[in-house]
Amino acid sequence: MIRRYEDIMDSAKANMIAKQDKLTDFNEGSIIHTILDTFARLLERAYVAIRQGYNELLRLIPFTLFGFSKKQGTYASGSVVFTRKQALEAETSIPSGTRLSCDGLIYLTTSTGKITSGETQSQPVPIRADKSGTAYNVAPGLITSIESNVPAEVVSVINLVPVTGGSNEESVQEVDERFKNMINGLSGTNKYAIKNAVLELDSVRSVSIQEHAPPLKDVYNLSVYVDDGSGAANEETLQAAKEAIEGTIDGNGHLAPGINARVLAPIAVPVNFHIAATVFRTDKETAQAEIIRLLTEYTNGLVIGQQLLLSEIVQKIMSVIYVKDVKITTPAENITPTAEQIVRFGSATVDIIEVE
C-alpha cells in the first residue's frame, strides 16, 4: 500500500509529540513543520517509486522464468547513389558515416562511396537509419538531402531502391501475445510452436499460419507468412524462418513427421486514403504533413492479417490538438485482409478546411 503525504505527516507529528515535550509549535510555517513537511513529501515519492518498480517487475517474473524478453526495434537499411557535376579523371570518395536525410529522418552511409574516374555516379552505397522504427522504411526516391560535408563536386544523392527492415520496439500487447504463443507451443509441434519459433527471430515482426487440408499442391500442409516490419521479408529472413521451423541449425524442429510447410512473404494490400480534415490555428502544409504521418505510421504498423479500422484512424487524427473534425471518404469501410495479406500505406489525399 502506498502511504500518502497526509498520513505520513500526521504520523510524524504524533510521534514527535508522544516522545518529547520541548517542541510544541507544529503549525504551518514553523521550523519543525517545515522539516516534517519535507520528510513526508520525500517519503511519499519513495513509496510511489517502490510501488511502480514492483508493478513493472512483477509482470516480468513469468518472462524471466522462461528466458523471454521484449524484442527491440530494428534499423532500416538500403542503398543510395551519389552524383557529381561532371565526369572527372580523379576518383571522388564520399566518407563512411555521411549523414543523409528524408523529411527529418537521418540515415548514415556504412561504407565509403566512390565515383570512379570518368563516371558521374557512384555504385550503390549502403545506408542504415540512425534510429530503429518503421518510420525509416521509405519508398525509392525520397532520400535526397546530404547533411554532412562532402567533396564539392558531389551535387546530389538518391535512393533508387526502397529502404526496408525498420521495426518498432515491441509493444506490451505484442509481448504478451508472443509470450502466449510460446506457452501454447510448449508441446513443440503445434502451430503455436511454429509461430513462436519464427517470432523469436530478431528480424521478424509478425507471422501468420494458414493450414491446408487437403495439402496444397499435394505437398504443403502449412503456409507460413513472415513479415519483417516493412510488410515484406527478404530471402535471408525467409531462410532463417524456414530453418527455425525445420530445426536445420539446432535440430529442434517444430514440424511433426509427414508435415510440410512453405515460408513466404505476405501479400501487401496498399490502401489509398482520401480524407477531409477541419483545422484551426495552423497552416495547411503542417496539417497535411501530420495527418499523412499518422496514416503512414498506423497503417504500416499493422501485422499480417490485422484489420485496418477506420475508427482507430479517426481517433488518432482527432487527437491532434488543432484538428476539429475529420471525414474519411476512401476507404469507405474497414479493410480486412486474409491470412496471407498485410495492409500497407499506399497514398493519401488530404483536403484541409481552415476555420477560425
WOSUL-V91131 format. One record per backbone hydrogen bond with DSSP energy under -0.5 kcal/mol. CO is the residue of the C=O (numbers start at 1). NH is the residue of the N-H. If there is no record, write none. Layout:
CO:NH + CO:NH
//
This chain:
1:3 + 4:8 + 5:9 + 6:10 + 7:11 + 8:12 + 9:13 + 10:14 + 11:15 + 12:16 + 13:17 + 14:18 + 15:19 + 16:20 + 22:24 + 24:26 + 27:30 + 30:34 + 31:35 + 32:36 + 33:37 + 34:38 + 35:39 + 36:40 + 37:41 + 38:42 + 39:43 + 40:44 + 41:45 + 42:46 + 43:47 + 44:48 + 45:49 + 46:50 + 47:51 + 48:52 + 49:53 + 50:54 + 51:55 + 52:56 + 53:57 + 54:58 + 55:59 + 57:60 + 57:61 + 58:61 + 60:64 + 61:65 + 62:66 + 63:66 + 63:68 + 64:67 + 71:170 + 74:133 + 74:167 + 76:129 + 77:164 + 78:127 + 79:161 + 80:125 + 81:158 + 82:122 + 83:155 + 83:156 + 88:118 + 92:115 + 93:95 + 94:113 + 95:98 + 98:109 + 99:147 + 99:148 + 100:107 + 101:144 + 101:145 + 102:105 + 105:102 + 106:130 + 107:100 + 108:128 + 109:97 + 113:94 + 114:116 + 114:123 + 115:92 + 116:119 + 119:88 + 120:84 + 125:80 + 126:110 + 126:111 + 127:78 + 128:108 + 133:136 + 134:137 + 136:138 + 138:163 + 139:142 + 142:144 + 145:101 + 145:147 + 151:154 + 153:85 + 153:155 + 156:83 + 158:81 + 158:160 + 159:141 + 162:164 + 163:138 + 164:77 + 167:74 + 167:133 + 171:175 + 172:176 + 173:177 + 174:178 + 175:179 + 176:180 + 177:181 + 178:182 + 179:183 + 180:184 + 181:185 + 183:186 + 185:188 + 190:194 + 191:195 + 192:196 + 193:197 + 194:198 + 195:199 + 196:200 + 198:201 + 201:204 + 206:227 + 208:225 + 209:211 + 210:223 + 215:218 + 216:219 + 216:220 + 220:216 + 221:212 + 222:262 + 223:210 + 223:225 + 224:264 + 225:208 + 226:266 + 227:205 + 227:206 + 232:228 + 234:238 + 235:239 + 236:240 + 237:241 + 238:242 + 239:243 + 240:244 + 241:245 + 242:246 + 243:247 + 243:248 + 245:254 + 247:251 + 251:253 + 254:256 + 256:259 + 260:221 + 260:222 + 262:224 + 264:226 + 266:268 + 267:342 + 268:270 + 269:344 + 271:273 + 271:346 + 271:347 + 273:349 + 274:329 + 274:330 + 275:351 + 276:327 + 277:279 + 277:353 + 278:324 + 278:325 + 279:355 + 283:287 + 284:288 + 285:289 + 286:290 + 287:291 + 288:292 + 289:293 + 290:294 + 291:295 + 292:296 + 293:297 + 294:298 + 295:299 + 296:300 + 298:301 + 299:302 + 303:306 + 307:309 + 308:310 + 308:335 + 309:313 + 310:314 + 311:315 + 312:316 + 313:317 + 314:318 + 315:319 + 317:320 + 320:323 + 322:280 + 322:324 + 325:278 + 327:276 + 327:329 + 330:274 + 334:336 + 335:308 + 335:337 + 338:341 + 340:267 + 341:305 + 342:269 + 344:271 + 347:273 + 348:350 + 349:275 + 349:351 + 350:352 + 351:277 + 351:353 + 352:354 + 353:279 + 355:281
//
